[in-house]
């Protein structure tokens, strides 16, 4: 996926070998930017980590900002695909929320530098940073809106609820997976979903939910 966030983007390679080399560079960039930070990281660091000649880098990316932008886009796209796959076939809203949270937490385990990279994006390219969250929230908002239209959950502002739930899940990932390197305890997840259940008007409580 060529990034729309940088003028230095180069078209994706068409050969399998080229695609593998490009992916190696992106994986190396994820490690280097996560460990060293954007300002301290260099193209040499990335190519050395990837085991690729420095000149080869410029066949795929126009510079450091271009690969950083592509990395943020790629992480966002991969996360969205992961979440979509996790909830595919589910029709119970609470089950969808729980499956999405668990999938997100596992994604954070696999991409330990996700938080640092996305936070850096705000300062490297603010539009890129906003787009990462906007695209993540878009599908979430649409799913909530459909559930509201069917009367499954309370009729609230779906975009506001999408961002509120994303905030809950984001901080759960930070608190347990990032800080402690483990998934939250099952009781913790149950407690959070008791809160979400009540907030969305699920569970048969007379709390202003759908009639």
ChimeraX attribute file (.defattr): number of C-alpha atoms within 10 A of each C-alpha:
attribute: neighborCount
match mode: 1-to-1
recipient: residues
	/A:1	12
	/A:2	18
	/A:3	22
	/A:4	13
	/A:5	20
	/A:6	18
	/A:7	10
	/A:8	19
	/A:9	20
	/A:10	17
	/A:11	12
	/A:12	15
	/A:13	14
	/A:14	8
	/A:15	9
	/A:16	9
	/A:17	10
	/A:18	14
	/A:19	14
	/A:20	12
	/A:21	19
	/A:22	22
	/A:23	15
	/A:24	18
	/A:25	26
	/A:26	23
	/A:27	16
	/A:28	20
	/A:29	27
	/A:30	23
	/A:31	21
	/A:32	23
	/A:33	23
	/A:34	20
	/A:35	15
	/A:36	13
	/A:37	14
	/A:38	20
	/A:39	10
	/A:40	10
	/A:41	16
	/A:42	17
	/A:43	18
	/A:44	14
	/A:45	18
	/A:46	26
	/A:47	21
	/A:48	14
	/A:49	16
	/A:50	22
	/A:51	13
	/A:52	17
	/A:53	12
	/A:54	15
	/A:55	10
	/A:56	13
	/A:57	21
	/A:58	14
	/A:59	14
	/A:60	23
	/A:61	23
	/A:62	15
	/A:63	15
	/A:64	18
	/A:65	19
	/A:66	20
	/A:67	27
	/A:68	26
	/A:69	22
	/A:70	22
	/A:71	23
	/A:72	24
	/A:73	22
	/A:74	17
	/A:75	19
	/A:76	19
	/A:77	15
	/A:78	13
	/A:79	18
	/A:80	18
	/A:81	11
	/A:82	16
	/A:83	21
	/A:84	17
	/A:85	13
	/A:86	18
	/A:87	18
	/A:88	10
	/A:89	9
	/A:90	12
	/A:91	10
	/A:92	11
	/A:93	18
	/A:94	18
	/A:95	13
	/A:96	18
	/A:97	20
	/A:98	18
	/A:99	19
	/A:100	19
	/A:101	22
	/A:102	18
	/A:103	19
	/A:104	21
	/A:105	23
	/A:106	17
	/A:107	19
	/A:108	21
	/A:109	17
	/A:110	10
	/A:111	17
	/A:112	18
	/A:113	17
	/A:114	20
	/A:115	15
	/A:116	16
	/A:117	24
	/A:118	21
	/A:119	11
	/A:120	19
	/A:121	19
	/A:122	13
	/A:123	12
	/A:124	16
	/A:125	15
	/A:126	13
	/A:127	12
	/A:128	23
	/A:129	21
	/A:130	14
	/A:131	15
	/A:132	19
	/A:133	14
	/A:134	14
	/A:135	15
	/A:136	19
	/A:137	21
	/A:138	14
	/A:139	15
	/A:140	22
	/A:141	19
	/A:142	14
	/A:143	16
	/A:144	23
	/A:145	21
	/A:146	13
	/A:147	18
	/A:148	18
	/A:149	12
	/A:150	12
	/A:151	14
	/A:152	18
	/A:153	25
	/A:154	23
	/A:155	18
	/A:156	13
	/A:157	12
	/A:158	21
	/A:159	18
	/A:160	12
	/A:161	18
	/A:162	20
	/A:163	18
	/A:164	12
	/A:165	16
	/A:166	17
	/A:167	12
	/A:168	13
	/A:169	19
	/A:170	16
	/A:171	12
	/A:172	20
	/A:173	26
	/A:174	15
	/A:175	15
	/A:176	15
	/A:177	19
	/A:178	20
	/A:179	9
	/A:180	11
	/A:181	14
	/A:182	14
	/A:183	19
	/A:184	16
	/A:185	9
	/A:186	9
	/A:187	9
	/A:188	12
	/A:189	15
	/A:190	12
	/A:191	11
	/A:192	15
	/A:193	16
	/A:194	14
	/A:195	10
	/A:196	17
	/A:197	18
	/A:198	18
	/A:199	15
	/A:200	22
	/A:201	20
	/A:202	19
	/A:203	13
	/A:204	11
	/A:205	10
	/A:206	11
	/A:207	13
	/A:208	13
	/A:209	19
	/A:210	16
	/A:211	10
